[in-house]
Amino acid sequence: MDLKFHDITNTVVQACLFAVEQNVFMFNVHCSNSEKTMRAVAEMLKEKGSRSICIGVTVLTNLNAQDLQQFYGAAVDVETTVEAMAAAVSNAGLQGIVCSAQEAAAIKQRFGKSFITVCPGVRPAFTQSGSYAQNRKEDQARVMTAYEAVKNGADYLVVGRPITQHPDPVQAVHAVLEEIRQATEG
């Protein structure tokens, strides 16, 4: 289950409350909801004594600077936007963000090691060459290998299609785990 909430403040808080009541480990609110909404969620979590983790979704990993420029109508830097959104998350009292692993090191440096980074767009090394690389349709703009993501400070890796669409998903999981092992031991 991948819960991402984006709506008016009351609706988001009620959706998050439902997630809390279901003991969901981690769920997301979109940072574009506003610091006000994220603060209301953080207050609800505190009020309920919840152990659920709520993080803010920053710039989706399928977007690049051109996409942001098209949306905002001006030159916008992805890293600066992610950091601004992370600041709103931190100010609101949530536990971390969803960001590209490319931004994880800067986020950790600015907001501390305990500020959680959940990083989608992780593409294991086996996706970089051979038949897998030739046959895939890549819709992610900001990616890293599992090894690079861990080295860059990612706390949680999101590895979807490289596993679910692999001919041998168990083998793919083992390859990802090996990259993580190498990154944490090296």
C-alpha positions as CSV (number, residue, x, y, z in Angstrom):
1,M,0.0,0.0,0.0
2,D,1.4,3.4,-1.0
3,L,-0.7,6.2,0.7
4,K,-0.2,9.7,-0.7
5,F,-2.6,12.4,0.4
6,H,-3.2,15.6,-1.5
7,D,-6.3,17.7,-0.9
8,I,-7.6,20.5,1.3
9,T,-6.3,20.4,4.9
10,N,-9.4,18.9,6.6
11,T,-9.6,16.1,4.0
12,V,-5.9,15.3,4.3
13,V,-6.0,15.3,8.1
14,Q,-9.0,12.9,8.1
15,A,-7.2,10.6,5.6
16,C,-4.1,10.6,7.7
17,L,-6.2,9.9,10.8
18,F,-7.6,6.8,9.1
19,A,-4.1,5.7,8.2
20,V,-3.1,6.2,11.9
21,E,-6.1,4.2,13.1
22,Q,-5.0,1.4,10.8
23,N,-1.5,1.4,12.2
24,V,0.0,2.2,8.9
25,F,3.8,2.3,9.3
26,M,4.4,5.2,6.9
27,F,2.3,7.4,4.6
28,N,2.8,10.7,2.7
29,V,1.3,14.1,2.2
30,H,2.2,16.2,-0.8
31,C,4.3,19.2,0.2
32,S,2.3,21.4,-2.2
33,N,-0.6,21.0,0.3
34,S,1.2,23.7,2.3
35,E,3.0,23.9,5.6
36,K,-0.3,24.6,7.2
37,T,-1.7,21.2,6.2
38,M,1.5,19.4,7.1
39,R,1.4,21.1,10.6
40,A,-2.2,20.0,11.1
41,V,-1.2,16.4,10.3
42,A,1.8,16.6,12.6
43,E,-0.4,18.0,15.4
44,M,-2.9,15.2,14.9
45,L,-0.1,12.6,15.0
46,K,1.1,14.0,18.3
47,E,-2.4,14.3,19.7
48,K,-3.0,10.6,18.9
49,G,0.4,9.5,20.2
50,S,0.9,7.8,16.9
51,R,4.0,5.9,16.0
52,S,3.1,6.2,12.3
53,I,5.7,8.1,10.2
54,C,4.3,10.8,8.0
55,I,6.6,12.3,5.3
56,G,6.2,15.0,2.7
57,V,6.4,14.3,-1.0
58,T,8.6,16.8,-2.7
59,V,9.4,17.0,-6.4
60,L,8.4,13.7,-8.0
61,T,11.4,11.7,-9.4
62,N,10.0,11.7,-12.9
63,L,10.3,15.5,-13.1
64,N,13.3,17.5,-14.0
65,A,14.1,21.3,-14.2
66,Q,12.4,21.6,-17.6
67,D,9.2,20.1,-16.2
68,L,9.3,22.5,-13.2
69,Q,10.0,25.5,-15.5
70,Q,7.0,24.5,-17.7
71,F,4.8,24.3,-14.6
72,Y,6.0,27.4,-12.7
73,G,6.6,29.5,-15.8
74,A,10.1,30.4,-14.7
75,A,13.5,28.8,-14.2
76,V,13.3,26.7,-11.1
77,D,16.1,24.6,-9.7
78,V,15.0,21.1,-8.6
79,E,17.4,20.8,-5.7
80,T,16.4,24.3,-4.4
81,T,12.7,23.4,-4.7
82,V,13.2,20.1,-2.9
83,E,15.2,21.8,-0.1
84,A,12.4,24.5,0.3
85,M,9.8,21.8,0.5
86,A,11.9,19.9,3.0
87,A,12.2,23.1,5.1
88,A,8.4,23.3,5.2
89,V,8.2,19.7,6.2
90,S,10.7,20.2,9.0
91,N,9.0,23.4,10.2
92,A,5.6,21.6,10.2
93,G,7.0,18.9,12.4
94,L,6.8,15.9,10.1
95,Q,9.6,13.3,10.1
96,G,11.1,13.5,6.6
97,I,10.5,13.6,2.8
98,V,10.3,11.7,-0.4
99,C,13.0,12.8,-2.7
100,S,15.4,11.6,-5.3
101,A,18.5,9.9,-3.9
102,Q,20.4,12.6,-5.8
103,E,19.1,15.1,-3.2
104,A,19.5,12.9,-0.1
105,A,23.0,14.0,0.9
106,A,22.1,17.7,0.8
107,I,18.9,17.0,2.8
108,K,20.8,15.1,5.4
109,Q,23.5,17.8,5.7
110,R,20.9,20.6,6.1
111,F,18.2,18.8,8.2
112,G,20.3,16.1,10.1
113,K,20.7,12.4,9.9
114,S,17.4,11.7,11.7
115,F,15.4,13.5,9.0
116,I,14.1,10.6,6.9
117,T,14.7,10.4,3.2
118,V,12.6,7.9,1.2
119,C,14.0,7.6,-2.3
120,P,12.1,6.3,-5.3
121,G,13.7,6.1,-8.7
122,V,16.2,3.6,-7.5
123,R,17.5,1.6,-10.5
124,P,19.8,-1.4,-9.5
125,A,23.1,-1.7,-11.4
126,F,21.7,-4.6,-13.5
127,T,19.3,-2.1,-15.1
128,Q,22.2,-0.1,-16.5
129,S,23.3,-2.5,-19.3
130,G,22.4,-5.5,-21.3
131,S,18.9,-6.6,-22.4
132,Y,17.2,-5.1,-19.4
133,A,18.5,-1.6,-20.3
134,Q,17.5,-2.0,-23.9
135,N,14.0,-3.2,-23.2
136,R,12.9,-0.8,-20.5
137,K,10.9,2.4,-20.8
138,E,12.3,4.8,-18.3
139,D,10.0,7.4,-17.0
140,Q,12.2,8.5,-14.1
141,A,14.3,11.6,-14.6
142,R,16.4,11.6,-11.4
143,V,17.7,8.1,-10.6
144,M,20.6,6.4,-8.8
145,T,21.6,2.8,-8.3
146,A,20.8,1.2,-4.9
147,Y,24.5,1.4,-4.1
148,E,24.7,5.1,-4.9
149,A,21.5,5.9,-3.1
150,V,22.7,4.3,0.1
151,K,26.1,6.0,-0.2
152,N,24.2,9.3,-0.7
153,G,22.2,9.0,2.5
154,A,18.9,7.4,1.5
155,D,17.1,5.8,4.4
156,Y,14.5,3.9,2.5
157,L,14.8,2.8,-1.1
158,V,11.8,2.5,-3.4
159,V,12.6,-0.1,-6.1
160,G,9.5,-1.0,-8.1
161,R,9.5,-2.2,-11.6
162,P,13.2,-3.4,-11.7
163,I,11.9,-6.1,-9.3
164,T,8.2,-6.5,-10.2
165,Q,8.9,-6.7,-14.0
166,H,12.1,-8.7,-13.7
167,P,11.9,-12.3,-15.1
168,D,13.1,-13.5,-11.8
169,P,12.0,-11.1,-9.1
170,V,13.8,-13.0,-6.3
171,Q,17.0,-12.7,-8.2
172,A,16.4,-9.0,-8.6
173,V,15.8,-8.6,-4.9
174,H,19.0,-10.4,-4.1
175,A,20.9,-8.1,-6.5
176,V,19.5,-5.0,-4.8
177,L,20.3,-6.4,-1.4
178,E,23.9,-7.1,-2.5
179,E,24.3,-3.5,-3.7
180,I,23.0,-2.3,-0.3
181,R,25.4,-4.7,1.5
182,Q,28.3,-3.4,-0.5
183,A,27.3,0.3,0.2
184,T,27.0,-0.3,3.9
185,E,30.2,-2.3,4.3
186,G,32.4,-0.2,2.0
